[in-house]
Amino acid sequence: MPRTLHHAVAPLYLLMCLVLGGSAQGIWGNMLLQLAGVGIIAWAAAAPRDEPLPRPARQLLWILIIALAVVAIQLVPLPASLWPHLGGRQEIAEGYRLLGLATPALPLSLAPYETLATLLTLIPPIALFCAIVPLKAYRRTWLALALLAGTLAGILLGALQVAGPASEASPWYLYPYSSWGSATGFFANANHMATLLVISLPFLAALLAMARGANMQRYSAAVALVGGAALVILVGLALNGSLAGYGLAVPVIVASALVVIPARSSATRWIALGAGILLLCSVVVLASRPVGEEGLGTATSVQSRAEIAASTAKAIGDFLPFGSGVGTFRAVYRLYEDHAGTETATIPHVHNDYLELALETGFAGMIVLALFLAWWAASVWRVWRFGNVGPYARAASIASAAILVHSLVDFPLRTAAISSCFAMCLALLVVRQGPRASEPSDLWPTRHVGLK
């Protein structure tokens, strides 16, 4: 394979994920991404390795293997004498008894087909990680440009959505259930589009930092282009209208300044402290706001995130220690919601991915999550502790932090688009990086033009 085409694999796949993976409603688009992802994973497994994977990559691989094992165990049928005695399953077993049926051998997951379907959604992020780390089929600048291309294309589509006929009459919305009236781009949920807009900002800062070594003419052009793109993204946030986008954009913009300024600047600590305080304030405000998902076609039985979390916490207690099974939240929550307040449908997710993971996977999932967060924190610490990692790794740390924080009040990682962006960030945190000069392929050569 030609070298240029080889390096384009990961950026092109990322762009595909951004365009086709904006919602679980896009069955055919997600199927295409999963089929292509299986091919990339198989290629990575069969390709010879010139050198071993970096230690952080191997650690993350083991965490992934443990997570997949937890899900696989949920699909193993258990003896009928044991299954009814596991947490949360007594009422279901009683239902079999009332029907005059013997309790069959059932797996831990209450909905094994949903568990399998959820497992397939992991293919795109795993494939993108494989394309970057073991296959090295990427260039950092190309990844950033692919992210920005998908973002700007989404903003253009979003502008058409809000400029066209109101609500469901607009032909520019891609999914039958969408945040009508908001610029959702290639997504169905306005909050998920806001996540993409926010995480693109630190990569804009990284592009600017990379251009700093060029001559004055090229650097001025880079400043103009980055400034123009940043302005378009801010317009996109205004058109999107997501409170989560506004709340996350401010601390991310402040943190992105750390990517551009010199690492040893005396202002670094103060900027980092300010970004942290703003992020904490944003989480508090977002957590106190009602869910309000009527625009997505799912009127909720409770509007307060605190009420949803309380009902979910009760379900978690009942289904410990093994959980209800990956992908079972919607069915389980119907047993615990306030039916007196139900209008048309229950909520699709708990709007807190950490609580949903605890419900569906029990203690095993909580342990895996703790291992991952410890790994992520150590990786981010390395990125900011050493000065030669490059601006893209630091941009990845900021973007991944924004996604993890947003997951406290929403479920952005449930889309192939955002989960693939997150996988790209994790890959950039672990690949061996050196000074910018070690990647001449990412820099334009300097040419001097003489005027006569």
N, C-alpha and C positions, 0 to 999 in steps of 0.2 A: 504494500500500500504506500503511495507517495506520502512523504513526510507531512506536507501541508494538509492533505486530506485526513491523515491520522490525527493531527492536532485539532481538526475541526469536529471530531466525533462528539466529544462531551459538550462543546458549546451548541452544536446543532440539536443534540438531544435535549438539552436544557430549554432551548427555544421551543421545541416541540411540546415539552411539558407545560410551558407557560401558555401556549395557545390551545392545547387540547385537554389539559388536565385541570380546568378551573372548577369542576363540580363533579360529584358522583353521578349526577344526572346524565352526563355525557358518556353513555355506555360504550359507544363505538370508539370514541376518542381515547378513552381510558384503556379499552382493549388493545388498540393499536400501540399505545405506549407500553403496555405490559408485554406484548409480543416482541417489540423492539428491545425492551429491557431484558427479556430472557436471552435474546441473542447476544447482547453485550455482556451479560453475566457469564454465559457459556464461553464467550471469547476470552474473558478475563481468566476463567478457570483453566482453559487449555493453553493459554499463551505462556511461553517460557519466561522466566524471570532472571534478569541480569543481576539483580541484587535483592536481598530480603526486604520485606515491607518495613517501614519505620515502626519503632516500638509502639508509639501511640496508635498507629493504624492496626497493629496486631491486637492491642488491648480492646479497641473498639470492635474488632471482628469477633472476639470472644464474647463480648457483651451481646452482640447481635445473635450469635449462636445460642447463647443461653436464653435470650428472649424468644427465639424461634422454637426452642425446646419446650418452653413454658406453654406456648400456643399448641404445639403438637400434642403435648400430654393432655390438653383439654379435649382432644378429639378421640382419645382412647376409651372404648366402652368399658364401663365398670360393672361388677356383679350387681344383680338386682337386690341382693341382700345388703349391699353397702351403700348404693346410691341414695336411697331415701334418707339416710342418716347424715348426709352432708349438708352444710349450711344452706338454708333458703329453699330446700327442695322438698320439705315435708308436705307442703300444700299441694304440690304437683303430684307427689306419690298418692296423696289422699284422693285426688281427682281420678287416678286410675282405679282406686279401690271402689269409689262410688259408682264408676261405670262397670264394675264387675270384671275388670281386666287385671291381669297380673302385671306388676311393674317390670318392664323389660330391662335388658342391659343397656344403659344409657351413658354417654360421655359426660364429663364435667360441664362442657358447654351446653347451655339450654337451647342453643340454636347453632348446631354444628355447621350448617350451610352458610350462615352469616359469618361464622368464624373463618371458614375457608375463603369467603369473598373478601373479608377484611385482610386476610393474609396476602392476597394477591395485590392489594394496594401498596404493599411494601416494595414491589418489584421496581417501579421507576426510581425511587431514591437510592435503592441498593445498586441499581444499574449505573446511575450517574456517579456514585461513589467509586464503583469499580472502574469506570472509564477514566476517572481522574487519578486515583491512587495506584492500583497495580498496572493499568494499561498506559498511563501517562498520555492519554489521547486528548490533550488540552493545551492551551496556553492561558495563563491567568488573565491577560488583557482581553482575550477573545471571550472568556467566560463572562467577564464584566460587561462587555459589549453586547453579548447575547441577552444577559439579564436586562440591560437597559433597552435593547430593541424590543423585547417582549413587553416591557413596562410602557414604553412610549406608544407602541401599537395598541395596548390596552386603553391608554388614555384617549387615543384618537377614536377608538370604538365607543368608549364611554361618552365622549362628547356627542357622538351621533345618537347615542341612547337618550340622553337628556334633551337633545335638541329636537328630536322627532316627536311623534304623537305621544300623548301622555299615557303612562301606565302600561297595561297589557297590550295596548294597540301598537306600540312601537315594534317595528320588525327587526330592530338591532339587538334585542336581548336574545341570547343564545339558548336559554333554558326556560322551560315552561314555568318553573317556580324561581323567581328572581327578586332582588330588592328593587321593585319597580320605583321609578323616579330618581334613582341614584345611578351614577356612572360606575357600573360594575365591570366593564371591560369584558375579558374572557372568563370572568367568574359569575357565579349566580349570587353570591353573598357579597354585599358591599364591604363588609369588614375584612374579607379575605383579599379583595382588591386593595384595600387600604394597607394591609400587611405588605403586599408586593411594592406598593409605592414607597413605604417607609424603608424597607430593607435595601432599596436601590440607592438611597442617599449615601450611605457610607462607601459604596463602590464608586460613586461619582467622585467622592473625596480621594479614593485610592487612585483613580485615573489621573486626577490633578497632581497627586504626589508623585506618580510615575513620570509625569511630564516635566517635573522640576529640573531634571538634569539636561533637558534639551536646550537649544539656543533660545534667545529671547523671542524671536519671531514665532517659533513653534510653541513655546510656553504661553505666549499671549493668545495664540489661537486656541490652545487647550483650555485656558481660563475662560475664553468667550464661549466655547462649546459646552464646557461643564456648567458654566453659569446659565446658559440658555436651557440646557436639559433640566437643571435644578428648578428653574422657573416653571417649565412645563409640568414637572412633577408636582410642584406646589399648586398649580392650577388644577391638576388632576385630583389632588386631595380636596380642593374646594368643591369640585364637581361631584366627587364621591360622597362627601358629606358625612363620613363615618366619624363618630366621636372617638372611636379607638384610633383612627388614623391621626386625628388632631392630637390626642393624648400622647401617642408614641412618637410622633414626628418631632416634637420639641426636644425631648431628651436625646433622640437619635441624632438630630442636627448638631446639638452641642457636643455629643460624643464623637461625631464625625470630624470635628475640628482636631481631635487628637491624631487622626490619620495624616493630616496635612502638616501640622506644626512639628518642629524637630522634637525627637524623643526626649532630649535632655532639657527642654524648655522649662523654666520655673513655673509656667502657667499650667503645666500638665495636670498636677494634682488637683488644682482648683477646678479645672474644667471637668475632670473625672468626678469630683465630689458634687459639682453642680448637676451633672448629668444623672448621677445616682439619685439625688434628692428629687429631681423632676420626674424620674421614672417611678419612684415610690409614690409620689403624689398622683401620677397618672393612674397607677394600679388602684389606688384607693378610690379615686373618682369613678373609674370604669366599673369597679366591683359594686359600687352603690347604685348604679344605674339599672333600670329595668331592661329585660331582654328584648321585648318588643319585636318578635319575629313574624308578625303578621304579613310583612312584605315578602316573606319567603314562602307564603302559602301554608304556614303551620301555626295557627293561632294557639297560644300556649295557655295551659291551665293555671300557671302562676307566672307573674311577670318579674318578681324579685329574684335576683341571683342568689340571695341569701336563702330564700325559701326552697329554691331548686337544690341548692347545696345541702340544706338540712334534710330534705327528702332522700337525696342520694346517699348522704351519710348513714341514714337509717338502713337503707338497702345494703350498704357496704357492711355494716355490722351483722346483718342477717346472713350474708353470703360468705363471710369469712369462715375458714382461712383460704378457700380455694377460688373464690370469685364465681361469677355467673357465666363467664365465657366471653371471649373477645367478640365484639359486634352485637351483644345482646342488650345494650343499654335501653334502647327504645322499648323493647318488650318488657323488660324488668321494671322500668320506671312507671309503666301504666299501673302496676300493682301498688305503687306508693304515692302517686300524685293525688292532689285534692280533686276528687271527681266532682264535687259540688261546683267547682269553678271551671271545669273543662268546657270549652266551646266547641271546637271541631276536631282537634287532634292534639296529641301530646308533642312535647318538644323532641327534636331529633337527637340532640346531644345535651350534655349537662352544662355546656358553656364553661367548663373547666376540665381540660383534658387529663389533669392529674387525678381528680376525683373519679372521672370515668374509667381511667386505667385501674385505679384501686378497686372499683366495683367489679370490673370484668376479669381481673387477673389475681385479685387477692394479695396475700403476703408475697408470693413469688414475684408478681409484677412490681410491687413496691420495692423489693430488693433490687430488681434489675434497674428500675428507675433511679434508685439511689446510686447504684454503680455508675450509670450513665452520667448523672449530674456531677458526680465526683470526677469522672474522667473529663467532662467538658470544662469544669472549673480549673482543673490542672492544666489542660491544654490552653485555655485562655490566659492563665497565669504565665505560662511559658512564652506565649506570643508577646505579652506586654513586658515581661521581665528582661528579655534579650532584645537588643537593638537591631539585629540583622535579619529579622524575619520578613521584612517587606510590608508595604501598605495593604496588600490584598488580604493577608492573614489577619491583620487588625480590623479591616473592614468586615471580614467574615465573623470575627468575634462579636462585633457590635450588632450585625444583622441577626446572627443566631440568638443573641441575648434578647433582641426585640421579639423574635418568634416565640421563644420560651416564655417571656413575660406575657405576651398576648394570649398564650395558651392557658393562662390563669383565668381568663374571662371569656374565652372563645375556643374554637376548635380549628385553627388555620391549617394544622398539619394533617387534617383529614382530606385535603385535596392533593392531587399529584403535583400540582404546580408549586405549592408552598413547601411540601415535603421534599421535593427535588431541590429547591433553593436551599433548604436546610441541609440536605446532604452535601451540596456543593460547599457550603460554609464549613461543615465538619471536615471535608476533604482538604480544604485550604488550610485548616488548622493543623493537619498532620503531615502534609507533604513536606519533604525537606526543602527548606528555603534558605537562601543566602542573600547577600546584598543585591541590589537591583542590577549591578553590573554583571552578575552571574547569569542573567537572562537577557542576552542581547536580542533574542528573537522578539521580545516584547517591546523593544524600543525602536523607534525609527532612526536610521542613520542620519547624522548631521551633515548637511551639504551647505556649502558656502557659495553664494552667487556673487560674482563680481560685476559691478556696474561700470560701464565705460561711458 
